[in-house]
């Protein structure tokens, strides 16, 4: 008879969940989902040794466990901290966490160039999402940003070291997925950079997966370089018979032309199954694939622009986090606007809020204005 696994109860942002022993706080938070799950720029579930470098997943442990309810003195990295039975964790409900995360984002952006308008990662960049949710409006950094000499990684992969945040994901992929690793982190401190030890091309059959795991635009697909924007393309699930990999991919196409091929990803942006270079770089026509249907895209993603088929509405956890209470409105637009009718809910209109919706209100104001004009004459 199989031994029954021990379950621990952990409470994260007022939501309690049962998890197996050895589960990290980040994994437990992802079971709850929504805003409760901390962001992660370096952690990758399928890569051993990942995590603990970017510090974006810091959380506050308000109670260590039922046996020892003392809080942990400092914020901890949720991707490297295992849960204990009775542990109480604060993420978005902690002012310390929000302030620390703002600081971490500021550090990540210190040397990051403002080239989102030309970056191929724009629209699906985790750093863009992180800076939008936790970043600040301006920068306090007054010194020149670091620059690097261009380094060739071969015909398929383009390296932009100025965008790199040294998450080490690409290094772990080359170590654990390919037969040999020809690149790594050279130098130390603020001189550290991703490069090959000797000027070599990355030509392993599975090395293209470093593009998918990169959370920023440091490693991009040269066959897709500057060709299109992801929100103008239609992601489609497809597969083919491949002797090297699973053959299950996402095609980004317009008509019959496939602009790029990527591995399929889960809701956390992590690759489900690795794909080979042949599938990724050589098969660029819909005739090479068996099309399964549109990829399920989060409706909040910019990629969902113009094609909502299969869109998935994310789980809303705000009420659960706040103990069942609705968020407090800082301002009710009806109390300050002389146009909108209080009984008209803009979010429930079947179409755009045109003038016909408020025509009666406008006519009443005009009639009142005419009466005032006559009385003053």
N, C-alpha and C positions, 0 to 999 in steps of 0.2 A: 504494500500500500504506500502510495506516495506521501511524503511528509508534507503536512499542511504549512503553507508559507505564512510567516508572521507578518501581520499588517500593522502599520503605524498610522495614527491619526495626526494629521498636521493641519493647522488653520492658517490660511494665507489670505490676508485682507478680508477677514471676517467670514471666509468660506472654508468649511472643513471638508477634507477629502481623505480617504484611506489609500495608502500606498504600501508597496512592499518594502521590506527592509533593504537598505542600500540605495534607495532612490534619492536623487539630489533634489534640492528645493526647486531648481529650475524645471526639472522633469515633472514634479508634482504640480507646479504652477501651470505647466502646459496642459495637464489633465483637466484643469479648470477652464483654461482658455481665456480668450478676451484680453482685456487690459491687465488682468492679474498676472499674466506671463511676462516676466522681465525681458527686455531686448537682449540679444546676444550677437556679437559681431565676430567672436573667435570660436565659440563652442560649436561643435558639429557632432551630432549623435553617433554617426558611423565611423568617426575618426578617433582612434585611441590617442589619448594625451592632449586632445584639444581642450580649450577652455582655460580660464584663469589669467588671460593676458590683456583683454581689452577693458575689463572692469565696468562694462556697461550694465551688467546684470546684478550689481550690488543690491542687497536687501538688508533690512533691519530685523534681527531675531529678537523679539520682545520677550520670549520665554523659551529657554533651551529645551526643556522637556518636562514631563510630569514629575519625574524623579528629581530634577534640578531646574526649577522654574526661573532661575536667574537669567536676565537678559545677557546677550553677548555684548562685550564692551564696545566693539567696533562693527561697522558694516561688513558683511561677508559676501564673497562671490557665490551666488546661488548655484552656478554650474559646477562648483567644486565642493559644496557643503552638503553632506547627507542629512536627511531628516531624522528626527528622533520622535518617539511617541509623545504626543502632547505638545509638540513644538508650535509656537505662535510666531508667524512671520508677517512683517509689514512691507508692502511694496509701494503701490501708488497711494496708500493711506499714510505714508511716512514722509514728513517734510525733510528729514535728513536724507532719505533716499533720493527724493526729487532734486534737492540741492546738489548732492554728490553726482548725480547723473548729469546735471547741467554742466558741472565742472569737467567731467570726463569727456563729454561731447566737445567742450571748448578746447580741450587738449588734442582731441582727434582732428579737429579742424585747424589747428595752429598752422600746420604746413600743407594742408590740403588745398590745392588750387581751385579757384572758382571757375571751372570749365565745364559745369553741367550742361550748358547749351550745346557743346560739341562732343560730350562724352557718350560713348555707345551704351554705357550702363544707365544713363538717365531714364527714369521711369520705372526702373526695377532695382534701384540702388538702395541697399539697406542703410547706408550712411545718410542718404537724402531723407528717408523716413525718420531716422533717429534724430537728425538735426531739426527736422520740422516739429517733432513731438517734444524734444527735450533741449533743443539748442536755444541760443540767445540771438537777439536781433543784430548785435554788432560784435566786433572783436576788440580785445585790449592789446593784441599783439602788435608791436611796432617795429619788429626786426625783419630783415629779409627772409623770405621762406627758403627752405633748403631746396637745392636742385641737384640733379644727378645726370651723369652722362648717359646717352642712349645706349641700351644694351640689347642686342639681337637675341631672341629666343627661338628663331626659326621661322618658317613660312606660314605657320598657322596661328601663333600666339603673339600678341603685341603687349609689351611691358611698358607701363607708365609708372615709374617708381615714385614720382611725386604724389601720386594718389594713394599709395600703399599705406596701410595702417599697421603692418606687421602682425597680422593675426595668425600667421604660420599655417593656415589651412592648406595652401598649395604645397607646402613642404611635406605635410603629413600625407597628402594624397599621393605625392610622388614616392614617399617612403613605403606606404602601406598598400598601394594599389598597383604600382608599376614594378617592373623587375629591377630597375636601377633608378637612382635619383641623381640628376645632373645639376640641380640648382638648390640653393639654400639661402640662409641669412648670412651675409658677410659683414665684417666689422662689428663695432659695438656702439652702444649709446645712440646719440643723434646721428651717427654716421652709418648705422645699420641699414642694410638694403638687401632686397631680393635680387640674386644674380646667379649666373653659372660660375663655377670655380675657374674654368678656362672657357674661352668663347666657344660655346657649343650650342647646337640646336636641340630643343626638346622634341624628340621624335619617337618616343615610346607610343605603343598602340593605344594607351589609355590616358596619355598625358593631357589630352584636351579637357579632361574633367576639372583641371585647375581653373578653367574659365568659369565653370558653373559654381564652384565653391567660393570664389572670390566675392566678398560682400560689397566691394567698391569697383571702380573702373580701372584697377591696376592691371588686371589681366583680361584682355578682350580678344574676341575672335577676329583675326585679320581678314577672313573671307567675308565678314559682315561689316567691316570697318566703314563708317560714314555712309552706308547704303540706304538706311531708313531708320525711322523711329519705331520703337516697339509698340507704341499705341496706334500706329497706322497699320500694323500687321495683325493677322488673325491667327491666334495660336490654336493648333489642331493636334489632338492625340493621334498618333500613327504608329505602325509597327512594320517590321520586315523580318525575313528569315536571315539571321546573321550568325556566322560560325564563331564569332569572337565574343559577342555580348548578348544581352537580352533582346536587343532590337526594338525596345519600346521607348519612344521619344516624343518630344513636342516639336511640331513643325511651325515655323513662323513664316507665313506665306501671303502672297497677294496673287490671286488667280492661280495659275499653275506653277508660278515661280516660287521656289522655296528660298527665302533670304538667309535663313540660318536654321540649324538644328540644335536643340538642347535636350538634356536629360529631363525627365519628368520630376517635378518637385512637389513636396507636401506643403501644408499651410504655413510651415515655419521657414520655407525657402530652402529646405534641404533636399538633396538628390535622393530619390527613392531607389533607383538602380543605375549603376554606372554604365556608360556607353563607350564604344570604341571610336577611334578617329575616322574610320571608314564611314560609319553612320553619320558622324558629326560633320565632316568636311567634304566628303565625296558625293553623297547622295542629295542633290539639290533640285530634284524635280518630283512633283507629286506622283508621277508614274513609278517612281522607285519605292513607293510606300503604299500600305493599305491604310486608308484613312478611317479612323474610328469615330470621330466627331469632334466638336468644339471642346477645348480644354475648359475645365471648370475654373473660373477666375473670380477672385474676391471682388465684390462690387465696389469696394473702396479703392481698388487698385486703378492706377491710370491706364493699365493695359486693357481694362474693361471698356474703355471709350469706344462707343459705337457698336459693340457686340456683346450684349448682355445674356446671350444664350448660355445656360448652364451656370450663370453667376451664383455664387454662394454668399448669402448674407451672414456676416460674422456674428458670433454669439455676443449679446450685450450683457455685461456682467456688472454694470454700474450700480443697479439697484441692490444686487446681492452684496456688493462691497459696502454699500451704505446702510446695510441692515434692513432692506426693504423700502427705504425712503427714496422718493424721487429727488433728483438734484434741485437745488435752490436756484431759482432764476434771479440773475443779477439785475435784469431789466425786462419788463414786459413791453414789447413794441407798441401794443395798443394804448398804453398809458402816455406815450410820448408822440405818437403819430396821429395826425388829423386826417389821414387818408384811409387806412385799413379799418374795416369794420371789426369790432370785437368778436362777432359771431362767425366771422369767416376765418377758418384755419388754413393758412397758406399751404401747409404740408399735405393737406388732404384734397387739394384741388386736382381734378383729373388732368389738367394741362397747365400752361403758364398763366400767371396772374396778370391778365390783360385788363384794359380799362373797363370792359363790360362787366367784370366782376364787381367793380365799385361804382358803376354808373349811377345807381340810385343815390349813393352818398354824394357823388359829384353834383348831381342835379339839385339836391337839397341845399348844398353850399352855394350854388349859383343863385337859387331862388332867394336865399337869405341875403346874399350880397346885393341883389337887385332891390330888396326891400330897404336895406341900409342906405343905398344910393338915393332912393326916392325920399327917404326921411330927412336926409341931409341937404336936399335941394331947397 
